[in-house]
Amino acid sequence: MSTNPEKAVSYVLSKYVTEYMDKDVLILDMDTETREAATMLRNYERDDIIVVDKEKIPVGNCNRRRYS
């Protein structure tokens, strides 16, 4: 990657999101208690949890900063 900031940004913007996404994610139901969510963030050393509804459709996310 270039040390020139304009070329570096151009390089990143030319890639597909799949090259930067995290495939190993935590997914919890929206009725999960915050205590369990915070424990899972700590135990799995993750920063984010995807929250899903009863049909497993993503409705939001929680992250470590909210529990700090």
C-alpha positions as semicolon CSV with decimal commas, in nm:
position;residue;x (nm);y (nm);z (nm)
1;M;0,000;0,000;0,000
2;S;0,117;0,349;-0,078
3;T;0,247;0,593;0,181
4;N;0,075;0,868;-0,018
5;P;-0,259;0,923;0,166
6;E;-0,457;0,986;-0,152
7;K;-0,331;0,666;-0,314
8;A;-0,386;0,469;0,009
9;V;-0,751;0,579;0,030
10;S;-0,800;0,505;-0,338
11;Y;-0,657;0,155;-0,285
12;V;-0,894;0,078;0,004
13;L;-1,196;0,217;-0,179
14;S;-1,124;-0,007;-0,478
15;K;-1,156;-0,326;-0,270
16;Y;-1,465;-0,528;-0,186
17;V;-1,606;-0,509;0,166
18;T;-1,549;-0,885;0,206
19;E;-1,176;-0,818;0,223
20;Y;-1,225;-0,614;0,541
21;M;-1,527;-0,771;0,710
22;D;-1,504;-0,990;1,017
23;K;-1,661;-1,332;0,959
24;D;-1,633;-1,443;1,321
25;V;-1,908;-1,240;1,490
26;L;-2,124;-1,271;1,799
27;I;-2,497;-1,280;1,734
28;L;-2,748;-1,255;2,019
29;D;-3,126;-1,237;2,038
30;M;-3,268;-0,901;2,135
31;D;-3,406;-1,047;2,459
32;T;-3,056;-1,135;2,585
33;E;-2,978;-0,967;2,917
34;T;-2,702;-0,708;2,917
35;R;-2,509;-0,906;3,178
36;E;-2,484;-1,202;2,939
37;A;-2,392;-0,976;2,646
38;A;-2,113;-0,809;2,847
39;T;-1,984;-1,149;2,960
40;M;-1,976;-1,276;2,601
41;L;-1,792;-0,965;2,481
42;R;-1,529;-1,029;2,746
43;N;-1,507;-1,408;2,705
44;Y;-1,484;-1,401;2,326
45;E;-1,259;-1,092;2,323
46;R;-1,491;-0,911;2,083
47;D;-1,589;-0,548;2,054
48;D;-1,930;-0,589;1,887
49;I;-2,241;-0,805;1,902
50;I;-2,503;-0,818;1,627
51;V;-2,852;-0,817;1,777
52;V;-3,128;-1,007;1,594
53;D;-3,506;-1,034;1,634
54;K;-3,711;-1,354;1,663
55;E;-3,683;-1,409;1,284
56;K;-3,300;-1,372;1,307
57;I;-3,311;-1,040;1,120
58;P;-3,045;-0,793;1,240
59;V;-3,199;-0,505;1,432
60;G;-2,887;-0,339;1,574
61;N;-2,559;-0,390;1,748
62;C;-2,401;-0,350;2,089
63;N;-2,038;-0,276;2,147
64;R;-1,787;-0,280;2,427
65;R;-1,793;0,100;2,463
66;R;-2,153;0,084;2,587
67;Y;-2,048;-0,142;2,875
68;S;-1,741;0,062;2,976
